[in-house]
Amino acid sequence: MESFRTGQAMESPREVVEYQELYEAAQVKALPVHESSAAIARYMKDYEDAED
């Protein structure tokens, strides 16, 4: 597994588990796809409205 922080291969099982836990925590907090795309669309609309 490659570290996204350093770009170097991780050989320590402990580091691999740590990154796996971080990834799983991010997945739990992530919005479902339809909610995420709706949030992006709202942001883009607000951004475009602010330019006018």
C-alpha positions as CSV (number, residue, x, y, z in Angstrom):
1,M,0.0,0.0,0.0
2,E,1.3,3.5,-0.8
3,S,0.9,6.4,1.6
4,F,-1.1,9.3,0.2
5,R,0.9,11.6,2.5
6,T,4.4,10.7,1.3
7,G,3.8,8.6,-1.9
8,Q,6.1,5.9,-0.5
9,A,5.2,2.3,0.0
10,M,4.2,1.4,3.6
11,E,5.5,-1.9,4.8
12,S,4.4,-1.6,8.4
13,P,1.1,-3.5,9.0
14,R,0.3,-1.0,11.7
15,E,0.5,1.9,9.2
16,V,-1.7,0.0,6.8
17,V,-4.3,-0.6,9.5
18,E,-4.1,3.1,10.5
19,Y,-4.8,4.3,7.0
20,Q,-7.6,1.7,6.5
21,E,-9.3,3.0,9.7
22,L,-8.9,6.6,8.5
23,Y,-10.5,5.7,5.1
24,E,-13.4,3.8,6.8
25,A,-14.0,6.8,9.1
26,A,-14.2,9.1,6.0
27,Q,-16.6,6.7,4.3
28,V,-18.9,6.8,7.3
29,K,-19.0,10.6,7.3
30,A,-19.4,10.9,3.5
31,L,-22.7,11.9,1.9
32,P,-24.5,9.4,-0.3
33,V,-23.8,10.0,-4.0
34,H,-27.2,11.7,-4.7
35,E,-26.8,14.0,-1.7
36,S,-23.2,14.9,-2.6
37,S,-24.1,15.7,-6.2
38,A,-27.1,17.8,-5.0
39,A,-24.8,19.7,-2.6
40,I,-22.3,20.4,-5.4
41,A,-25.1,21.6,-7.7
42,R,-26.4,24.0,-5.0
43,Y,-22.9,25.3,-4.4
44,M,-22.4,25.9,-8.1
45,K,-25.8,27.7,-8.4
46,D,-25.0,29.9,-5.4
47,Y,-21.5,30.6,-6.9
48,E,-23.0,31.6,-10.3
49,D,-25.7,33.7,-8.6
50,A,-23.0,35.5,-6.6
51,E,-21.2,36.5,-9.8
52,D,-24.3,38.2,-11.2
